[in-house]
Amino acid sequence: MANALVWFRNDLRTIDHEPLLRASTADRCFAVHCIDPRQFETVELGFHRTGPFRARFLIECLTDLRSRLRSLGGELIVRVGRPETVLQDLLPSLSIDSVHFHYEPGTEEASTAESVQQLCDRHGVSTHVAYGDTLIHPDDLPFEIADTPGLFTDFRKEIEKQCEARSPLDEPARFNGTLPEDVSAGDILALESLGLSTPPSDARCMNQFPGGQNAGQQRIEDYIWNEDRLRIYKETRNGMLEPNDSSKFSPWLAHGCVSPRMIADQVRRYEEERVENKSTYWMIFELLWRDYFRWISRKHGATLFRASGLRGVDVDWKSDRDLFGRWQEGTTGYPLVDANMRELRTTGYMSNRGRQNVASFLTKNLGLDWRWGAQWFESQLVDYDVASNYGNWNYAAGVGNDARGFRFFNITKQSRDYDKQGEYAKHWLPELRDLSETEIHEPWKMSPERQREVGVTIGEDYPHPIVDLFDSAKENEAIYIRAKATSH
């Protein structure tokens, strides 16, 4: 009798899941997810590596996955511990012959997988690793992963010319996964057990992100079909306030509740049944960006996480904790930055447009180490994934291989372009709610009389800008240029 074990990682779904489908053909099929304590440690900067929003989403994902597996005749075993330690006990307890899991990007993820493979080798257990988190399967790429182009545009053009996404795999019909009496399924922990507190609810929160495959599929159904928002995705995707401005698929993608191929399959169907336009193309375009960061992560390994980044530019980044704290708290004096940072702290989410602006401000205006920003995003974002987060921060800091040097975002211009009426800023900065659509972008320019009129004293009710936008950018550009000239 053959017994198979599926090790669930960031792939918390039952559809389009090759390891689960393969393992389900065994006589008995078991499943496990390991809550790794290393992911909940406190980093040097003083906050948890995984914050409450992502942890809560994970708990909901595991609850949903356990329910789905039970409906198929199986069970999800949940354990707290390093995967290689958990499996050390489970392999003999369940008489496992084969372990099935997905590849994950990231050096720590690769190291953990290697430890699991070594453990299985010692126990005489075979391992089967699949790729399931990219739109294009690696076997279909027109180049070796080690030869992934350094520029996204080159990558995209080759993919679009030669590749097509595979159709998603079916869910297993059923499998036998009843646990032996001496092996418990284990409890899915509460936030408090992970050292975290339940985040307070806030009426200003516009986005709801319940975890799990069911919720992810429902979001796809609502956004693409029920609300028909895919039709205008490209035109609205830079909006920061309304839930349907962009797809908001990212939390479910990050935890693997849905796969890129599941989304692409719906886009193809939409193009056949409703319309094919720039917006449907752009949805696939964004999924290719996500793919790109995954292959770049695998190609470059630990280089992705170094201060000098993929380009090896040794910028003399500042280590000013006070400046960083002002950025974290959203008290920089620049409404666009502050509104986005307060939304992040309050909800665990921030729009793509917001992320680009706050990352530019941290690195190009404050001159702070981009890795601090990447760690804060890792802690706070409900949709954090290692490749996209660190790849995008490399790019924002000007140290990524696809970066455009010292690319400086003019924060006030961005505010006028993407929040013209100031609705988003006022939503998250209620102290500025009575400012005009002109004043909201540069409140420090109001006269003392006008400040009294609207009830906002700059420096008391809302802070003065902590740096001059253009002087700080000029100063940090000079530092960047010197670093680039001496880097190899």
N, C-alpha and C positions, 0 to 999 in steps of 0.2 A: 504494500500500500504506500503510495507516494503522498507526502505531506508538504505543502508549499506555504511559504510565509511572504506576505506582501508588506514591505516596510514603507509606510506612507511618510512622505516628507512635506514639501510645499506643493502637494499634488492631491489636495483633499477633495476628490471627486470619484465617481464610479463610471462615468462616460469618458470615452477617448483616453482610456488608461490602459496602456499596453501591459504593464506588469500585472495588474489585476486580471485582465482578460486572459493572459497566459497562465497565471497561477490557478485560475478557476477551473482549468482542465484537469488539475490534480485530483486525487481521491478525496483529499481534504485540503481546504484552503483557509488559512488564518491571516489576520491583518493586525498590524501594530503601528502605533504612533508614539514616538518618544518626545516628551517635553524636556528639552535639554536645558539644564540649569544655567549653562554658560550663556544662553540667550537672554537671561534675566538678571545678569550681573549688573552692578553699578560701575559705570565707566569712570575714568579719572576726572572727567569734568563734573561729576557729581549727580548724574541722572541714570535711570535704568536703561539698559541697552534696548529692551523692549518695553515700551510704555503701556499704559492702560488701554488705549484705543485698539492697538493691534492685538494685545493679549485678549481683550474681550472678543474681538472678531475671531481669533483663533479658537477660543472656547466654543463659540457658536458654530464654527466650521466643524469641529470635532463632534459636537452633539448631532449635527445634521448628518455627517458621514456615518456615525454609528447607527443612526436610524435607517439610513439607506442600506447599509450592509446587513442589518438585521432583516430587512424586508427581502433580501436576496438569500437568506438562510445562513448568513455569517455573523461575525461579531468584530468590533474594533477593540483591540486591547490597548489600553492607555497606560503608560508608565512614565514616571519622572526619573530621568537619568540619561546619561550619555548612551547613544544607540548601541555602541559596541559593548557596553556594560549590560544593558537591558537584554540584548540578544544572547549574551553569554549564558543567561539563565533560561531564556525561552527556547533556544534551539533544542536542547535535550528534553525539556519539559513537554514539548509538542512533537518530538521526534521528527524534526524538520529535515527534509532532503534538499530543498532549494529555496533560496531567498530572492525575491524579485523587487526591484526598486527603480526609480527614475534618477537620471543624472541631474545634478543641480549645479548652477554656476557658482563661483566663489571658491577661494582657497580653503577656507575652513570646512566648507561643505565637501570639497574634494578629499580633504584629509580625513574627515569622518567616514566617508564612503570607503576609503582605502583601509581604515581600521576595521570596518565591518567585513570587507572582503577577506582581510587577513584572518579574522576570527572564523569566518566560514571555511576558509582553507584548512585551518587547524582542526575543524570539526568534520571535515570531509563533506561539506555542504556546498552545492553548486550555487553560483550567483548569476543573475541575469539582469543586466542594466539596459534601460531603454531611454530614449529621448522623447519627452512629451510636452516641453514647455515653450517650444518655438513654432512659428507658423510654417517654416520650411524645415523639413527633416534634414539632418546633416548628411544623410546618404544621397540627398537630392541636390546638395549645393554644387555649383559649378567650379568649386575650388576646395582645397583642403582647409580645414579650420585654421591651421597655422599660417595659411596664406590669405586670410581674410583681409580685404583691402583696408588701407589706413583711412580712407575717406568714405563717409557714409554714401555720398552720391555715387561713387564707383561701385560700392557694394550693391546699392539699390538697382542700378542700371543692369548689372549682371544678373541679379535675381529676377528682375522683371522680364528680362529677355529670355531666360532659360528655365525658370522654375515655376512650379504651380503647387499650391498647398494641397496636401492630401486631404481626403475626407476624414472626418472624425470617426474613431472606432466605436463600435456598439458597446453598450453596457452588458456585462455577463448576464445570461438569462437566470442563472441560479448557481449556487455552489454549496457544498457541505462545509460549514465552518463552525460547528458546535464545539465549544471548548470542553476539554476534560474537566471533571469536577475539581481537580486540584489546581486548576489555573483560573484565576479570576480575571474578569474583564478590566477591572480597575475603575476608579472614579475619574471623571473629567473635572479637574480642579477648578475652584473658584478663584477669582482674581486675588483675594486676600491670601490664599495659599501660595501665590507667586510673589508675595511681597508688594502687591499693588492695591490701590484703592479704586473703587468704582468711580469713574469720572462723573461729576454732577451734570445733570441735564441743563441745557441752555436753550431758551426759546429762540435765540437767533440762529440756531443750527438749521441749515436749509437742506442738508443731505443726510439721508438715512442709509446706513450700510450694515444690514444684518448679515452675519456670516453664513456660509454654506452654499452648496451647489444649487439647492432649490432657489435660494434668494438670487444667486448669480444668474441662473437661467431666467428667472422672472424679470430681472433688470434688463436683460437682452430683449426679452419679449416686449416689455413695456417701451423701451427706448426706440427699438427698430420698428416694431409693428404697431403697438397700440397708440403710441404718441407720434409715430411717423417722423421722428427727429433725425434719422439717418439722412433724409433728403436734404437737410440744411446743415449738416454737421460741420462742414468746412467754414461756413459763414459764422457760426455761433461758438465754435470750440474755444475761442479765447475769452469768452465771458467768464466772470469770476463769481457771480452771485447766484444765478438761477440753477437749480439742480439739473435741468435738461440742456444747459448751454453746451455741455460736453457729455460724452457717453457715461462717464463714471464707472466703466467696467474694471478699472485698475485694481481695486481691492480684491475682487474675486479672481482676477488673473494672477495677482501676486501670491495668493495662497493656493492657486491651482484648483479653485472651485470650478472654474471654467478654463478651457484651453483656447489658445489663439485660433486653432483650427475650427473649434465650435463657433466662434464669432465669424470667421471668414466664411464658413458654410452658410450662415444666416445672411451675410452680405451678398453672397452669390445668388441666393434665393431671392433676396430683395431686388437685386438688379434684374432678375428674370421676370418677377411678378409686378414690380412697381416702376422703378426707374434706375438707370445707371448714369451717374453723373460725377462731378468732381468730388462730391462729398463721399460717395461710396468708395471711390479710389483712395481718398485721403484716410479713410478708416484703415484700409489695408496698408497704406503708407506708414501710418503710426505703428502698426503691428510689426512692420519691417524694422523700424527704429528699435523696437524692443528686442527683436531677434539680433540685430547688429550688436547691441551692448552685450548680449550673452556670448556671442562668438568672440568679441573683443576681450571679454573677461577670461574666457578659456585660453585664448591666444597669449595673453600677457600675464596672467596669474597675479602674483603679489605686487607687480609694478603698478597695478590699478590703484593700490591703497597707499602708495608712497607720496610724501609731500610734493615731490617733484613731478608726480604723475607719469602718464604714458610718454610724454615728450621729454622727460628728464630736465625740466626747467626748475632750477634750484632757487626759487623765490624766497627772499628773507621775510617769511610771513610773521606777522606780529602775534603775540600771545597775551593779549590784553583781556583779562576775564571780565572787567567792568564793561568794556565795549561789547563783548560777546553777550553779557547778560542783558544789556539794553536791546540788542538785536533779538534775543530769545523772547523777551517780554513784550516786544512791540512798543518800545518807547524811544525810537530813534529820532522822532520829530518829522519823519516823512510819512504822510498818511498811507500811501500805497504799501510801503513796507510794513508799517505798524498794523494795518488792518489784516494783512495776510498772516503775519506772525501771531496775531491774537486769534485769528480763526484756527490756525494750526493747533495752538495750545488748548483751545476750547473744544475742538471737534475731531482732531486727528487727520484733518484733510486740508489741502490747499490746491488751488488750480495750477495747471501747468504754467500759465502766464505769470501767476504769482511766484512760483518757484524760481523761474528765470530771473525775476526782478530781485527777490531777496537774496539769491545766490550772488548776483552781480554786486549788490550793495555790500554784502559781507566781504567779498574778495577785492573788489575794485575801489570801493570807497573807504571801508574800514581796514582793508589790508590784512584781514585775519586769516589764519590757516583754514583752508577750505575743508579740511578733514573734520574740523569742529562742526561746521555746518552739516556735513554729511552724517556725522554721528547724531546730531540733534534730529535730523530728518529720520534717521533709522529708528530713533526712540519714539518719535511722535507720530509718524505717518502710518495710517491704517493700511496703505497700499505699498509699504516699503518692500522693495526687492533689491538684493545686493548689486546686481549688474546694472540695472537702470539707475539706481541711486548714485553709485560711485562713478559710473560712466558719465552721467549728466553733470555731476560736480566737477569731474576732470575738465569737462567741456566749459563749464561756467568759469572756472578758475584760469582758463587759458593754458592748462597743462595737458589736455587731452590730445590724442593724435588727430582728432577731427576739429580741433578748436581753431578759432580765427584770431589767435594772438590775444591782445588786450582788448577784448570786446566789452565795451562799457555801455550799460543801459542808462539812458537819461531817465531817471525815475519820475521826474515831474512830467516829462513828455509822455512817458508810458502811462502815467496816471490819466492824463488828458485824453490819450488815444483809446484807452480800454475801460475807463470809468469816467466818461465825460461829465456826467451829471453828479458824480460823486456818490452815487447810491451805494456802491459797495463799501467805500471808505466810511460813510456815515452809519452803515449797518453794523460795522464792527468797532467804530469809534463814536459812540453816541454823544460824547462831549463836543463833537464837531457838527452835530446835526443841524445847527442853525446857520452854518456858513453857506455862502452862495456857491454856485457851481464853479465860479472862478477862484474863490478863496480856498476851497477845500483842497486844492492841489498844492498850495503854498501858504499855509495859514500864518506862518511867521511874518509875512509881508503885511498883515493887517495893521492898521494904525491903532494906537492905544484907545482911541475913541471907539473904533469899530469893535475892538476886543471887548470893551465894556458893554457895547450894544448887544453882542451875541452871547455874552456871559462866558467868554473863554479868555483867560489871561495866559498868554504864551509864556512858558517857564513855570507856571503853576498848575493850570488845568490841563495843559498839553505842552510837551517839552519843546524847547528850542531844538533845531537840527543839531545832531551831535558832531557833524562834520559839514563842511561846505561841499556841495555835490561835485563841483568842477575842480576846485583846488585839490580835494582829496584824490580824485581820479587822476589828475595830472601827476601828483606826487607818487601814487602807486604805479602808474604807468612807467615812470622813470625807473622805479625799483624793478619792475618786470622786465623792461628792456635790458637793463644791466645784467639781470639773471640769465636772460635768454642768450646774451652775447657770450657769456662765460660757461654756458652749459653745453654738454656734448650729447 
